[in-house]
Amino acid sequence: MDGYLVSLDGSSAPASRKAVEDALSADQLLWLDLRMPDDEAVDMLREVFKFHPVALEDVGEFGQRPKAERFGDVVYIVAYAATSLLGELIEVHAFYAENFLVTARRRGCDSLDEVRRRVELGGGLHVPADRPLRGVMLHHVLDSMIDSFFQPLSDLDDKIDELQEQIFANPSKENLATMLSMQRWLVGLRKTVSPQRDVMAAILSSVVELPGHSEGAVPYLRDLYDHVIRTSDLIDSYRDLLSGAMDAYLSMVSNKLNEVMKQLTIIATVFLPLSFLTGFFGQNFAFLISHIGNWETFVFLGLGTEALAVGSLFWLARRRGWL
């Protein structure tokens, strides 16, 4: 069984069925965190904690939508934590009751590890009298997971600024690929944060009432809800910024294409009268053959008219503002 058990005094130990049973019987279990829950761990959750079969079925099926459901005296919560910019999200399943908190995840989660380190260094939790101990632990876990979104979003803000500078300097295909990957990441983030916001709203409004809920916990739940709202607003604003950067990229590429077409058009326009003049004087009429035969005529008609045509076109382009 991969995981650790945190006791009320802040000490942690590797998770095992015997250690969990001893901590529960002594009312010393603060938090049980399981990584990659296997059949042994699921059997322990079923037989020791007596979790509802529906909730246990969801534990074995990661990829759930964020939600909060109450099964008797236990609230089952599915929430997500962020890792890094463009990184995958960590799905965490939590079971909360008045005398324990159990979390299960398939991957490492820096947010939960940081909470455990803080509890160990602090020698346990220091809880006001009007708040349940495990409720404070649940708040720390959810708060750390929700706040994990802010740093990747801040990195995204810096990346968007950098992309905009590169686009206005010299747009490239790499910029487009980066913007598309960030858009896909934001879409996935929004699909996760929006229902997670609804979960916090349901808990705050007591639609899903936490065991041992007290009025002292309301400001902390409101703080969690506020952080989720801020995350959702940031995602929407960065999505708009990315759309603006995409429009700027397309405009710069279009302008660059117009410049190239303008240059090619000027070159084609210059050669158009030259082709006409060389074609005209290359005709095999008797008059042209008999009168164009010396050096002066070649310079005047052959080269002079072409130089005059090029000069006239250059003057016209300057006058019209094309150059």
Secondary structure, DSSP 8 states (H G I E B T S, - for coil): --EEEEETTS-EEE--HHHHHHHHHTT-EEEEEEES--HHHHHHHHHTS---HHHHHHHTS-----EEEEETTEEEEEEEE--STT---EEEEEEEETTEEEEEESS--HHHHHHHHHHHHTTS----TTS-HHHHHHHHHHHHHHHTTHHHHHHHHHHHHHHHHHHHH---HHHHHHHHHHHHHHHHHHHHHHHHHHHHHHHHTTSS--TT--GGGHHHHHHHHHHHHHHHHHHHHHHHHHHHHHHHHHHHHHHHHHHHHHHHHHHHHHHHHHHHHHHHHTS--HHHHHH--SHHHIIIIIIIHHHHHHHHHHHHHHHHT--
